[in-house]
């Protein structure tokens, strides 16, 4: 039973290998050499200023309680985030199934001034929002039937 399978598979294998042997690089035509590379001169620097492209201000504030760091607040440029240490709840120890391995930083996205918003806005904005006097419009004529 094996012999007929091998005899039918042999011509198929030979037929599949013929196109591969026809593509051998025996009669390859000579390719032209690549073009020569030219050196380019350096241009002028662009006259563009990037907003906020100056040196980034960075400040790190650590809060401690009894010698342990409880919170680290980092200000870099326009972003602010807070990192807190991982304190597992209850009797869980780090690496236990009940404890979490990581605690991601908390980024401050928006902050709102809720205390006294009138004092925070510039004087020009308050003048724009002042109520306008009512326009002088004559009363509508009475309808007669």
CORVEN-V626210 format. One record per backbone hydrogen bond with DSSP energy under -0.5 kcal/mol. CO is the residue of the C=O (numbers start at 1). NH is the residue of the N-H. Records with the same first field share a line. If there is no record, write none. Layout:
BEGIN
CO: NH  NH
END
This chain:
BEGIN
1: 5
2: 6
3: 7
4: 8
5: 9
6: 10
7: 11
8: 12
9: 13
10: 14
11: 15
12: 16
13: 17
14: 18
15: 19
16: 20
17: 21
18: 22
19: 23
21: 24
24: 26  27
25: 28
46: 48
49: 51
50: 53
57: 77
59: 75
61: 73
63: 70  71
65: 68
68: 65
71: 63
72: 83
73: 61
74: 76  81
75: 59
76: 79
79: 76
80: 108
81: 74
82: 106
83: 72
85: 87
86: 88
89: 92
93: 96
96: 99
105: 107
106: 82
107: 109
112: 114
116: 119  120
117: 121
122: 126
123: 127
124: 128
125: 129
127: 130
135: 137
END
